[in-house]
Structures are given as C-alpha cells and as structure tokens.
Amino acid sequence: MPQSKQQLPVEWVTEHIIRQYFNNSQVVEQLKSGQVLARVRKASHPEQPPQGEPVCTWSQIVFYHTQDGAPVAIVHQYLRPDGTIGASGHPDPKRLFLQDRIIAVRAKHSGK
C-alpha cells in the first residue's frame, strides 16, 4: 500500500536546492494550465512593506494541490496591489511533495 504524501519522510534542504526542484517540476506552468490549483492559506499585510515593495503588498502562504486534492507544494509570496508577485517575481517554495519524500527548508528565526 503506498504511503500518503503526508506520511513521507521529510528531507531538509537549502533554499537553493528546493528552488531547483520546484523549477524543474514546472509547478508554476501546471498552475497556469489548471493542472495544479492554488489556495491562499494565510495572508497578512506586513507593518512595513518589504524593501522595494509598495504599500498594501500582501505576505501570503499558498498551498498548491492537484485537482483531486493531493499536495504539490507550499510557497511564500509577496502579492503586490497590482496582482504581480514581488521580490524575485516568483513564488518562494518552502515545502515540495515528491513521489518518495517531502523536501523542505527550515523557517528562519530572527533570534529575538
């Protein structure tokens, strides 16, 4: 019996590695074609907009999943008031659900 994606082992990787996997898996292209769906899980306005971003830019955690609900990825993004994605212009993957494992980056702590 196959493991559910929630029970797969987690491999902690660098931001660079998860971005490579994310880009190679063509999640954004699948999102544009409707194969993958996005659901904003959390959204907030930072007290101060991130450097270089306009006022009213949203900080969002977005869950990507297949049409049947299987998880694909969890990303962070800054959504500008004009609907474009801020910072690098691309979603920043935090967790990617692969066939045999989940790859993830650890949250950065401010040290406060």
N, C-alpha and C positions, 0 to 999 in steps of 0.2 A: 504494500500500500504506500503510495507516495506521500512524503511529508507535506503538510500545508506550508505555504510560504512564511507563515508566522512562526513556524517551528524550526525553520532552517537556522544553521549556525551563523553567527554574526562575525564578520571579519572586519577589524578596524583598519582603515587605510588613510592615506593622506588626502588632502583636498585635490591635489593634482591627479592622483590615481582615480578617484571617484569621478572626476570630471572627464577623464579619458573614457572610462566605461560608459558613462552617461552619453557622451557624444557618439561613441561607437554604436551604442544600442539604438540610436536615432529616435529617442523618445519624443523630442520636440516635433519631428516630422510626423510621427504617429499621432501626436496630439492634433496637429494641423489637419490630418486626413480623417480624424474622427475615430481611429482605432483605439486611441487612449483618451480618457476623459480626465478632466481636472476638477478638483473640489477644494476651494479655499477652506482650510481647517481653522486658521487663526489669522486675524488681520488687526493691525493697530497703527495709529499714527505715532511715530516717534516724537518725543518732546521737541527735539531739534531734528530737522531733516538731515539725512546723511550728507556728508560733504559732497557738494556738486549736484545735489538733488533739489528740486523745487519744493516749496511748502505744499502740504497735502499729499505727499508721497506716502503710500501705504507700505508697511512692512508685512509680508504675508508668508505663511507656511501653507504650501499647497500639496495635496495628495494627488498623485496620478494613479489611475487604475484602468484596467481593461473594461470593456462594456459589461462583462459578467461579474465585475467587482474585484477581480484579482489585483493585488497591489503591484505597482510598477516602480514607483519612486516617491520620495518625499523631498521637496525642494524649498528653498527660501528665495524670495524675490522682493525687490522694491518695485511697486507698481506706481508709476507716475500718474498725475491727474489726466494726462492726455492718453492714457492707456498703454503706453510703452513700458518696457521693463528697464529699470535704472541700473546703475553701477556698470557691470560689464555688458549689459544688454541681453543677458541670458539668465535663465534660472540657475541657482546655485544648488546642486544636488547635495543632500545630506544623508540619504539612505536610498539604496538601489536594490531591488529584489531580483536576484538572478535565479537561474534554474536550480543551482545546487547550494546557494548561500545568499546571505544578505551582506552587502558591503556598506559600511557607514563611516562617517567621520565623527569624532567626538566634538561636543559643543565646546566652544571656547569660554573660559571663565575669566572674568575681569580681575580676579584676585582681591576683590573688596571684602 
